[in-house]
């Protein structure tokens, strides 16, 4: 289970929330991450991109004190690993993200079309400020 292989994915953490939390052993884990905010950008083979922003909550209740990583020791790669684990173990969520990115890319590639049966419309630029269009150019 994972995000669509139609795209190259780039992940980033945009914000974290933390608080002291007591785990199931009764130990207080200081600065446990309880909420993450993140973004993933998908790029297709033509270089078109779309992005998805998400928020994933966490709890340290079941984290043993000996396994707990202090907030100041966390890296973005560690936190992204937690987030990616959540996304990649829920295929419905992964599909939703892939679909949202695909929709953005599709929308960006839509352009207005001139009706082929309509007469051509001449586009007239407005005169430059301070220039009298009726004045003789000589």
GIRA-V783969 format. One record per residue. D_CENTER is the distance of its C-alpha to the mean C-alpha in Angstrom with 2 decimals. Layout:
D_CENTER ; D_CENTER
This chain:
19.28 ; 15.88 ; 13.04 ; 14.61 ; 16.52 ; 16.20 ; 13.22 ; 12.84 ; 9.85 ; 8.83 ; 7.77 ; 8.25 ; 9.74 ; 9.59 ; 12.69 ; 15.46 ; 18.43 ; 21.69 ; 25.23 ; 28.43 ; 28.78 ; 31.92 ; 31.58 ; 33.86 ; 36.39 ; 36.79 ; 35.32 ; 33.24 ; 30.04 ; 29.20 ; 25.66 ; 24.07 ; 20.28 ; 19.98 ; 16.40 ; 13.11 ; 9.86 ; 6.90 ; 3.40 ; 3.96 ; 5.14 ; 8.21 ; 11.34 ; 14.50 ; 18.04 ; 18.62 ; 15.88 ; 13.88 ; 10.11 ; 7.41 ; 3.67 ; 3.07 ; 3.83 ; 7.09 ; 10.49 ; 13.11 ; 16.72 ; 19.28 ; 23.02 ; 25.55 ; 28.45 ; 29.01 ; 28.40 ; 31.81 ; 32.66 ; 33.38 ; 29.89 ; 28.03 ; 26.08 ; 26.72 ; 23.81 ; 24.97 ; 25.03 ; 21.43 ; 19.25 ; 15.53 ; 16.42 ; 18.30 ; 15.70 ; 13.07 ; 16.02 ; 16.48 ; 12.98 ; 13.13 ; 16.62 ; 15.71 ; 13.20 ; 15.69 ; 18.68 ; 17.61 ; 17.67 ; 17.22 ; 13.85 ; 12.84 ; 14.30 ; 12.52 ; 9.00 ; 10.79 ; 12.51 ; 9.78 ; 8.45 ; 12.23 ; 13.02 ; 10.96 ; 12.68 ; 15.90 ; 15.85 ; 15.48 ; 18.47 ; 20.73 ; 23.44 ; 26.46 ; 29.62 ; 33.10 ; 35.50 ; 37.92 ; 40.88 ; 40.28 ; 42.40 ; 40.80 ; 39.98 ; 40.98 ; 38.57 ; 40.68 ; 39.29 ; 40.54 ; 43.20 ; 42.40 ; 43.20 ; 46.85 ; 47.93 ; 50.41 ; 49.67 ; 53.32 ; 54.82 ; 56.68 ; 54.62 ; 57.85
